[in-house]
């Protein structure tokens, strides 16, 4: 059993481990996209958002909630991203892909939540239009590359926020304690 590290504010070792893990997630997303494997790339991207949103969750919370995911998207992912979707639609897309490997989830039954249809170099916008009409629901078209770029920018924004001298040390320490619980559960090899 691995002993959990108890980080403190300013703990550069834990901070560096977290940055390395995030860089590995982004690299794995890029590797999958380069190989034309969009589903695994999207699964990793949504899991990355889950991780970062959970790190920001209140300290006594033991699991990710939809509200955490949506708050993280509103704060870090959507601003200046150019994505034409909202946090509710991203949450529904995340749930659909991670739980059903499909485009639709029960979250889509909520008023104003549209299905996200992904486009890429492999499927032209016309393909997305056909998929949208087949779904018989109002859809949002999101380019996988644009979502990946928005995620990279969000990770950078999130990390920069914790790399400031005026960062509240209590918040930083809480985030690092939660990161330690995650990172110490992964192999150090």
C-alpha positions in Angstrom: 0.0 0.0 0.0 1.3 3.4 -1.0 1.6 6.0 1.8 -0.3 9.1 1.0 1.8 12.2 0.8 0.4 15.1 2.9 1.2 18.2 0.8 1.1 21.7 2.0 0.8 25.0 0.2 3.9 25.6 -1.9 4.6 21.8 -2.2 6.4 21.9 -5.5 6.9 18.1 -5.6 3.1 17.4 -5.5 2.5 20.3 -7.8 5.0 19.0 -10.3 3.4 15.5 -10.2 0.0 17.0 -10.9 1.4 19.1 -13.9 3.1 15.9 -15.2 -0.2 13.9 -15.0 -2.1 16.7 -16.8 0.5 16.9 -19.5 0.3 13.1 -20.0 -3.5 13.3 -20.3 -3.2 16.0 -23.0 -0.4 14.1 -24.8 -2.6 10.9 -24.8 -5.5 12.9 -26.2 -3.2 14.3 -28.9 -1.8 10.8 -29.7 -5.3 9.4 -30.1 -6.4 12.3 -32.3 -3.3 11.9 -34.5 -4.1 8.3 -35.0 -7.7 9.0 -35.9 -9.1 7.6 -32.6 -11.5 10.2 -31.6 -13.7 8.3 -29.2 -10.7 7.4 -26.9 -9.5 11.0 -27.2 -13.0 12.4 -26.2 -13.2 9.9 -23.3 -9.8 11.1 -22.0 -10.7 14.7 -22.5 -13.9 14.3 -20.4 -12.1 12.3 -17.8 -9.5 15.1 -17.6 -12.3 17.6 -17.0 -13.7 15.3 -14.3 -10.3 15.2 -12.6 -9.8 18.9 -12.6 -13.4 19.6 -11.6 -13.1 17.1 -8.7 -9.9 18.8 -7.5 -11.8 22.0 -7.2 -14.8 20.4 -5.3 -15.4 21.1 -1.7 -13.0 19.2 0.6 -15.6 17.0 2.2 -17.0 15.9 -1.1 -16.1 12.3 -2.0 -17.1 12.2 -5.7 -17.7 14.4 -8.7 -21.1 16.0 -9.2 -22.5 17.4 -12.4 -22.5 20.9 -10.8 -18.7 20.6 -10.2 -18.1 19.6 -13.9 -20.3 22.4 -15.1 -18.7 25.0 -12.8 -15.3 24.0 -14.0 -16.4 24.3 -17.6 -17.9 27.7 -17.0 -14.8 29.0 -15.2 -12.0 27.5 -17.3 -13.2 25.7 -20.5 -15.8 27.8 -22.1 -14.5 31.4 -21.8 -12.8 32.5 -24.9 -13.0 29.0 -26.4 -15.3 29.8 -29.3 -17.2 26.6 -28.6 -20.8 26.9 -29.5 -22.2 24.8 -26.6 -22.9 25.3 -22.9 -21.9 23.5 -19.7 -25.1 21.5 -19.6 -24.6 20.2 -23.1 -21.0 19.3 -22.3 -22.1 17.5 -19.1 -24.8 15.6 -21.1 -22.2 14.7 -23.8 -19.7 13.5 -21.1 -22.4 11.3 -19.5 -23.5 9.9 -22.8 -19.9 9.0 -23.9 -18.6 7.8 -20.6 -21.7 5.7 -19.6 -23.3 4.8 -22.9 -20.6 5.3 -25.6 -23.4 7.2 -27.4 -24.4 10.8 -28.1 -27.5 10.8 -26.0 -28.1 10.7 -22.2 -30.9 11.3 -19.8 -29.5 14.9 -19.3 -30.7 15.7 -22.8 -34.3 15.5 -21.7 -33.8 18.7 -19.7 -35.1 21.8 -21.4 -32.5 23.6 -23.5 -29.9 20.8 -23.6 -29.0 19.8 -27.0 -27.0 16.8 -28.2 -23.4 17.5 -29.2 -22.4 16.0 -32.6 -18.7 16.0 -33.1 -17.0 16.9 -36.4 -13.4 16.2 -37.4 -11.2 16.0 -40.4 -12.6 12.5 -40.9 -16.2 13.5 -41.0 -17.3 16.6 -42.9 -19.9 19.0 -41.5 -22.5 17.4 -43.8 -22.0 14.1 -41.9 -22.8 15.9 -38.7 -25.9 17.4 -40.2 -27.1 13.9 -41.2 -26.4 12.6 -37.7 -28.3 15.5 -36.2 -31.3 14.9 -38.4 -31.2 11.2 -37.5 -31.2 12.0 -33.8 -34.5 13.9 -34.2 -33.3 16.5 -31.6 -31.7 19.9 -31.8 -28.0 19.4 -31.9 -24.8 21.4 -31.4 -21.9 20.7 -33.8 -18.5 20.8 -32.0 -15.2 20.2 -33.8 -13.2 17.7 -31.8 -10.0 19.7 -32.5 -11.7 22.9 -31.1 -12.8 21.0 -28.0 -9.2 19.7 -27.5 -7.8 23.2 -28.0 -10.3 24.6 -25.5 -9.3 21.8 -23.0 -5.6 22.6 -23.4 -6.3 26.3 -22.8 -8.5 25.5 -19.8 -5.8 23.3 -18.3 -3.3 26.1 -18.8 -5.6 28.7 -17.2 -6.3 26.4 -14.3 -2.6 25.7 -13.6 -1.7 29.4 -14.0 -4.2 30.3 -11.4 -2.3 28.1 -8.9 1.0 29.4 -10.0 0.6 32.9 -8.6 2.1 34.3 -5.5 -1.3 35.8 -4.4 -2.9 32.3 -4.5 -4.7 31.7 -1.2 -2.5 29.0 0.4 -5.5 27.3 2.1 -7.1 26.7 -1.4 -3.8 25.6 -2.9 -3.2 23.2 0.0 -6.7 21.7 -0.3 -6.2 21.2 -4.0 -2.8 19.5 -3.5 -4.2 17.3 -0.7 -6.9 16.1 -3.1 -4.4 15.7 -5.9 -2.2 13.6 -3.6 -5.1 11.2 -3.0 -5.5 10.8 -6.8 -1.8 10.7 -7.7 -0.8 8.3 -4.9 -3.5 5.9 -6.2 -1.7 5.7 -9.5 1.5 3.8 -10.2 4.6 5.8 -9.7 6.5 3.8 -12.3 
